[in-house]
Amino acid sequence: MALFGDNDGKTEKPTPSRLTEVRERGDTPLSRELVQGGVMLVAAIMMMWFGGWLVDAFAQVLRTGLTVGLDDRQLTEVPGICRELLHALATVGPPFALFVGTLVAATALIGYGQIGLRWSNQVLGFKLERLNPLTNWKRVFNVQAVVRTAFAVLKLGVLVAVLWLTIGHRLPALLHLHEQPFDVAAGEVADLAITVLLWVAAVVTALAAADFFWQRFSFEKRNMMSRQEVEDERKRSEGDPAIKMRQRRARNELLRSRMMADVPKADVVVTNPTHFSVALRYDRKRDAAPVVVAKGMDEIALQIRELARANGVPLMEDPPLARALFRAVKVGQTVPERFYQAVATVLGHVYRLKHRTA
């Protein structure tokens, strides 16, 4: 089997729902190298700005502990011991809390800044198959593993080079530090440590930028979809077009049957005379204006006319009014005010015919 495998016809970019699904399973484009490098860089900067405060606080506590007298009666009692411990905590606590809190905040910001804040129960759950080497061999021998190994070797080589360039020319001075006073030697070691930490963090962060883009690219490549998968997902999200068409047809049939049931209750049917039919009802007791109870064109218009004739509903030919009402008024709505005069003329004519017949 090829190391890199093939795409199996997966040529489409992952959809938002697919990305959400894989992220719920714990698969994210997180660059851990960027987190490590960023936190290391923040630690180096914190040591440059606040390292002196932290070292002085520890030195003060250590100095107090070394100079305290054993014959001091206050330190042989519980209240005195508690006061000394609280004083040491108040001295070391603020710089230490600032340093640790900043590193925790940087870790969360760099980590969640890449993938967002997400909660997945599937990642926390225990799965026995994760312990089976036969089912996990692909997780060991894949492109990700090869890239991680190559990146680790590259990072190790770069770090060795950085350490040599940083410390190499200072080795003679470091070998004679024992000849220097303690304060001078400690200062030299601290300065060298911060310098090395800063350079290493900067180089690791720069290398991690490449890993960040690789993780994004790899995440998209391993979640590519085939056209059939995209189509199936669209059907799941939007519904099968065939089913939706059948539902729409059934809904239209139901509305048409209800509309046809109201035709016998109409007062008049305005026709085109062949293409359009609009049935109107006007009941002064419940209608503020004439209401369109049914309308249709072509075949449906013919059915409305036949149903009206069978139930003795008058048919009035008025092509302009029929077309205008068909386009402007929905079934169940009242006639707009601009049609009042034309509709009143039709209804008046119908009422006169009914009165004459009576």
Secondary structure, 3 states (H helix, E strand, C coil): CCCCCCCCCCCECCCHHHHHHHHHCCCCCCCHHHHHHHHHHHHHHHHHHHHHHHHHHHHHHHHHHHHCCCCCHHHHCHHHHHHHHHHHHHHHHHHHHHHHHHHHHHHHHHHHHHHCCCCCHHHHCCCHHHHCCCCCHHHHCCHHHHHHHHHHHHHHHHHHHHHHHHHHHHHHHHHCHHHCCHHHHHHHHHHHHHHHHHHHHHHHHHHHHHHHHHHHHHHHHHCCECHHHHHHHHHHHHCCHHHHHHHHHHHHHHHHHHHHHHHHHCCEEEECCCCEEEEEECCCCCCCCCEEEEEEECHHHHHHHHHHHHCCCCEEECHHHHHHHHHHCCCCCECCHHHHHHHHHHHHHHHHHHHHHC
